[in-house]
Amino acid sequence: MPQVINTALIENQEKLLAEARNQVARNAFDMKTCLDNNKMMDALKFASNMLGELRTSLLSPKSYYDLYVGISDELQHLEQFLLDEFQKGNKMSDLYELVQYAGNIVPRLYLLVTVGMVYIKSSEGSRKDILKDLVEMCRGVQHPLRGLFLRNYLLQCSRNQLPDTEGSGGKDGSVEDSIQFILQNFAEMNKLWVRMQHQGHTKDKDKREKERLELRILVGTNLVRLSQLEAIDAAVYQKSVLPNLLEQVIKCKDAIAQQYLMECVIQVFPDELHLQTLNLLLPACADLLETVNVKEIIIALIDRLASYAHRADSGGIPSDIKLFEIFSQEVAIVIQSRVEIPLDDVVALYTSLMNLALKCYASRIDYVDKCLCSCMDSFKKKLSSLVEGNSSTGREFQRLMKVPVDLYEDTLTVLKLENYSKAMELFDYNGRKNLALHLVQSIVDKACVISSTEQAEVLFGLLSPLIKDQTDQPKEEPDQEDFSEEQWLMGRLVNLLQADTPDQQFLMLNTARKHFGTGGDSRIKHTLPSVVFAACKLVMAYRSIKDEDERWQMKCERILKFSRETIMVLMKVKPELSMKLFLQAAIVADQVGVETFVYEFVTQALSIYEEDIADSRAKEAAITLMIGSFEQMRSLGQENQENLCTKCAQESSRLLKKPGQCRGVALSAHLFWTGKVCDENGEVTERRDGKRVMECLKKSGRIAKQCMDKQVEVQLLVEVLDSYLLFHEKGNQHITTEFVKQVLSKVKEELGSIEEEEAMKKHFDNTLAHIQAAGNGATYKDVLA
Amino acid sequence: ELLLALLCTGVCYTLAKMSFLGLGQGADIRIELSGLEARKKVDVKMEDGKKEKLPLYFDGESVSGKVHITLKGKKLEHHGIRVEFIGQIEMFYDRGNHHDFLSLVRQLDPPGELTSSTTFNFEFLQVDKPYETYTGTNVRLRYFLRVVIVKRLSDITKELDVAVHTLSSFPDMNNSLKMEVGIEDCLHIEFEYNKSKYSLRDIVIGKIYFLLVRIKIKHMEIAIIRKETTGTPPNIYTENEQIAKYEIMDGAPVRGESIPIRLFLAGYDLSPTMRDINKKFSVRFYLNLVLVDEEERRYFKQQEITLWRKGDPKTARKIIK
């Protein structure tokens, strides 16, 4: 139902506006015809009729504006004509009197303004007196809407006529006169605008406020005009302009006006002037109505000045203006004087203040700390419980906490803020976790290096919600994907732990280990592997400085021990991963030649393999990995090496599936060929045990033949053939050319017997191509033919 | 000139009728004022409401000219020819009863006989003309010349109206008018007009200051009212006529507003204030401040102002000469 009424009203508006426009068009036409025929009196009469349309009370502000725009366009014709008349020598003073005989005030004043401007341009009268007269006479229109538009017309017409020079300026006046002119117009317009609020029925309040907002630009134009006067310098602004503006703003006691006008003042006047007048501007903020959102006003000002200080072309903040102290005090006053101010606003204020501190006084960490401290105080006063991370206040507060994280070039500067961790403690689990996450993300993104244990301790303290279970965290399981991502970030953080010396690095890793160790099974599987890798890296670091540190080996052993313990913790949670880590650790231990650790790590890996890895595919992969790792080790004695080789070959043949067995055994062959043995003197030699290699390969071939699936069998045979070829080329005497030929022809034969797959054929073709490339084409000619 | 000619035709017609009835020999009378070309003419509302342009005289100025008598027959017997200058107040409700406050006579020709058309010179030296020409609702004050050829049965007469303006010097005292008026707990205003006495080309400047506003005012206007009082007690007739209506405020003011007034008087049809003219009538002027509220109720306050005519420097010099 209200919708229907609304539509009717709109249609009605359109009809009314159309009628008014018709009248305007008709009268404007007659006016112009008379002007063309030089009948001035008649033209004025039609102009007055046309202007009579602006006397209406029926139009909405929007429609009235439309009408006004149309009419003010038409009045330009009149003005142009009058200017021409003046050129012909007609006296403007007579005309200025003549139009004042119009009986109705609205048309009369529009005409008076129009003629007044020509009067000024003709230099016949005193510019200053005419302006003063016009702005004074406009008082006659007390109807808000009509008055606002009339005065807007005055402002619009006088745009280029305002004196803008210093000094007295004679009859033309000076900038002082312009200031008085605009200030008076502004004061009157503001009164009219405010008055709109109090007219009409209470139930239309929303509609009225909407209309007022539509009209605010008319009032604001006064301020824009003031800001365009070039002769206004800081002294004049401070003495004549701002105090008067503020007086009007405060005096009007209207929330909408106060809010808008304060924002206007801040936006239209240059920052340099604001800097000089903070002593006026800020106290005014405290005098605004309770319902005014002072927060936004102060924030707008702070943000402007902060970005001003940041701009390249500005001179920066003069050193005698203690911007931070001034605003800090102001914010405190505002908060104190407004009992009802919501916490959200308090936080927003401090956020802005912090912004200022960071942008203008980047080196003053104490400023930021002070903001945190004050903000916390407000919280303690107003809130007895923890801040909920998901509440609007919580979000505002988090925004504040994120400001230093985001703005400091080195995120770790945050660690120097004494109050940061205290502030974090005010939050509930959600809030703390979000903040911790933001912090670690920022550190990782900016790749900030953590170089001391002390730093690490503080940081881990702040990141505690991500490191270990919290007493107040929710019972239900967190989203696994999010959780993994968070922990993955923590893992990346470990990479940024980079102390200046290896010794310190070890201490730091210990710290990390200590903290992460408390994380529980779900976390350590993400974090501890990073620690192990970091430890491995540290071992290698010691190796690279072995000439400088004679105790390096001992230190390496300590680290390896540390690694071992760390992996042991992981073993129960992530056996497969632990196995890989053991292998990695074994390789590192091997690099620094500590056989005991190598063997320990390797056996740990093997025992995990035996006990904890059940899946056949996982087993295959693990065997492959182990063979690869063992093959490159250089620190094992003959016995240990032999054990490992045999173990690998055995385990391979015990794999569940034939293809796995076949491939595993073939791979084991490498351990007998390039596997390395270290004697008591530290001499390292490759085993080159051709017989054992041959045995492995033969066994592999036999297993292949046991496959029921012909396709699989042939595929495996091609692979075995490859192995034979490889070792033959490497010079294994046990694999003769004849033997290879046999295998080759056998494979060829088998291939012919089945419907070969594309991939398999390609594989075989590659093998043949390899033979040709190795220059052995001739040798196998008869087989290949 | 044309007007005079028209008047003459009227007279001719009357005379012709009289000749036809055999009541005597006729003659045309024409009055010619000296220096008519150079004399200023002003609009004067005549009895029928139409405006005519009449030559303008001031107090103390001589009125002179010629009377042309053109015979229609061979001769004209008469009992004397005279010219009169008369100032007369005429009440419209009492037509028969004119009151002449001024009556000057010059004998042009003793009783006898005119045998040819003749021209007589006349002059009324430095005539006192104490009042201003005026045509109102109930009363008219006029000055005219009348030539009378006295005959045995009915006289031949001819009248010619002239306009008279009375000039005043600057008033010695001219206080501003300032007053606080209102309706208790409803509306209190203070108004101020810059003078109490205005010349006819003056500008009324003033302001209205709102001390208390509890009604929804729609607009405010200022009117000039002419109050014409005629008769003597107990038979007094008063007529109010609104000469001008001028909107000075649109919309509803609030407490503390001050609204400017600037009203140019020159554009309106005004006369000087006339007080107790020859104990017959008065014409007074009032500024009427009217506030209209949203329910079309009118609140008003009348304030008398004195209007006076200021001589322009040119005229003044002429009189002194």
Contacts between the chains, C-beta under 8 A, distances in Angstrom:
chain1	res1	chain2	res2	distance
A	55	B	250	7.3
A	97	B	264	6.0
A	100	B	262	6.7
A	100	B	264	6.0
A	101	B	264	6.4
A	101	B	267	4.9
A	103	B	245	6.2
A	103	B	246	5.8
A	103	B	247	6.0
A	104	B	247	5.1
A	104	B	250	8.0
A	105	B	219	7.8
A	105	B	247	4.5
A	105	B	248	6.4
A	105	B	249	6.7
A	105	B	250	5.0
A	106	B	250	5.7
A	108	B	247	7.8
A	136	B	260	5.8
A	137	B	260	5.8
A	137	B	262	7.1
A	139	B	257	7.2
A	139	B	258	6.9
A	139	B	259	5.6
A	139	B	260	5.7
A	140	B	248	5.7
A	140	B	249	5.1
A	140	B	250	6.7
A	140	B	259	5.8
A	140	B	260	6.5
A	141	B	249	7.5
A	141	B	250	4.8
A	141	B	251	6.2
A	142	B	249	5.9
A	142	B	250	6.5
A	142	B	251	3.8
A	142	B	252	6.0
A	142	B	253	4.5
A	142	B	257	6.4
A	142	B	259	7.4
A	143	B	250	5.1
A	143	B	251	2.7
A	143	B	252	7.2
A	144	B	251	7.0
A	146	B	250	6.1
A	146	B	251	6.5
A	147	B	250	7.8
A	147	B	251	6.5
A	191	B	254	7.8
A	195	B	254	6.5
A	199	B	252	7.7
